[in-house]
């Protein structure tokens, strides 16, 4: 079970790392691209940043839905 959860977490981490790396790359090497205002006067840097936040929340939900938890079996001796 832990291997399954670790694999899912690692895949989601790599996906986010690529998304974040794209953000950093654009800011470092193509800053003028981030100044483009594609939506209602809001520049691409702001839209990309909010996109990263939304992506993190979506990935957290995906991890929660796909990860497996260990079942807890109550014992008869544990009556505190």
C-alpha positions in Angstrom: 0.0 0.0 0.0 2.8 2.5 0.9 4.5 1.7 -2.5 1.2 2.5 -4.3 0.7 5.8 -2.5 4.4 6.8 -2.9 4.2 6.1 -6.7 1.1 8.2 -7.0 2.7 11.0 -5.0 5.8 10.9 -7.1 4.0 11.1 -10.4 1.9 14.0 -9.2 5.1 15.7 -7.8 6.8 15.4 -11.2 3.8 16.8 -13.0 3.7 19.8 -10.7 7.5 20.2 -11.0 7.2 20.4 -14.8 4.4 23.0 -14.5 6.3 25.1 -12.0 9.5 24.7 -14.0 7.7 26.2 -17.0 6.6 29.1 -14.9 10.2 29.8 -13.7 11.6 29.2 -17.1 9.2 31.7 -18.7 10.0 34.3 -16.0 13.7 33.8 -16.3 14.2 33.6 -20.1 11.0 35.1 -21.6 9.8 37.7 -19.2 8.1 39.6 -22.0 5.8 36.6 -22.6 4.5 36.9 -19.1 3.5 40.5 -19.7 0.9 39.4 -22.3 -2.7 40.1 -21.2 -4.8 37.3 -22.7 -7.8 37.7 -20.4 -9.6 40.8 -19.1 -6.3 42.8 -18.8 -4.8 40.3 -16.4 -1.2 39.3 -17.5 -0.1 35.8 -18.1 2.1 35.7 -15.0 -0.9 36.2 -12.7 -3.0 33.7 -14.6 -0.2 31.1 -14.6 0.3 31.6 -10.9 -3.4 31.1 -10.1 -3.2 28.1 -12.4 -0.4 26.6 -10.3 -2.5 27.0 -7.2 -5.5 25.4 -8.8 -3.3 22.6 -10.1 -1.9 21.9 -6.7 -5.4 21.7 -5.2 -6.6 19.4 -8.0 -3.6 17.2 -7.5 -4.2 17.0 -3.8 -7.7 15.8 -4.5 -6.5 13.3 -7.0 -4.0 12.0 -4.5 -6.7 11.8 -1.8 -9.1 9.9 -4.0 -6.5 7.5 -5.5 -4.3 6.7 -2.4 -5.1 3.7 -0.4 -5.3 3.8 3.4 -4.4 1.0 5.7 -7.4 -0.6 7.4 -7.4 -0.3 11.2 -8.6 -3.5 12.9 -9.8 -2.9 16.4 -8.5 -5.4 19.0 -10.5 -6.7 21.9 -7.6 -5.8 24.3 -7.8 -2.0 23.6 -10.7 -0.9 25.7 -9.3 2.3 27.4 
